[in-house]
Amino acid sequence: MKLQVLQKTKVLVRYQCHNDKIHFGFVEDDNILQLSSSFTEIANDVVQYDGRSVKYKDVKILEPISPSKIVNFGWTYTQHAEETGGRTNLKEPFLFLKPTSCTIPDQGEVILPPTDLTRQVEMEGEVALVIGKPCKNVKEEEALDYIFGCTIFNDVTARDLTQSDPQFTRGKSFDTFGPLGPCIVKGLDPTDLQIVTKLNGDIVQRGNTNEMSFSIPFLISWISRVMTLEPGDILALGSPSGSCPMKSGDVVEVEVDGIGKLCSYIK
């Protein structure tokens, strides 16, 4: 049975109950309306409400999706490219992947690697898009139709390794280097979202997706010519300037208008 009220609810979370069962649910005030649907079913408006409502505070909020891949666009903000020694005036997007093993949920812990591996770990607060349906060779003018919603991503980076290695894989891929969440918000315009990253309460990054050097529809269309994007896949759109080192004991908060706040504790 499709519950009409759920079609108007924009905030989707994935959570674990005390019985260890994992569910999707739509947030309504302080409650979560529990679903029995899979993400693919939800993305196709096949919404099955199982009749239960749980308190948001009484469950463990998980990463909002378990993607098959995390596609990252780098240096999409010119000032960030400049501050990290990246390339500016790119003719094509700069692309890298992060493994799904790096993701952690809101309120999770980023574990700093041993200092013999890296001595400079930085945050990168970003808007991330969640794919809603199979996406391959799509036209730019149709690209946004393939987006289910928006979430928040922290592209944690071992900066010394990305600057020394011939490619980014090692410096981007340590376990816990991908805080994601806390929710997916459907119905937002991803082309005009404000991003603010705080380190121990102080603002270190501030930007807007309207400042990106490539348009979001172009990025979606461009990557869809390279690989098929599956429902639930993540497209991380890049970080504004202000990325800086983190140390054990720090707290990082990435806030995006209309989505909320993603908090991580550095260990």
Secondary structure, DSSP 4 states (H G I P E B T S, - for coil): -B-HHHHT--EEEEEE-TTS-EEEEEEETTEEEEE---HHHHHTT--BEEEEEEEGGGSEE--S---S-EEEEES-SHHHHHHTT---S-SS-EEEEE-GGGEE-TTEEE-PPPTTT-S-EE--EEEEEEE-S-BSS--GGGGGGGEEEEEEEE--EEHHHHHHSSSSHHHH-STT-EEEEEEEETT--TTS-EEEEEETTEEEEEEEGGG-SS-HHHHHHHHHTTSPBPTT-EEE----S---B--TT-EEEEEETTTEEEEEEE-
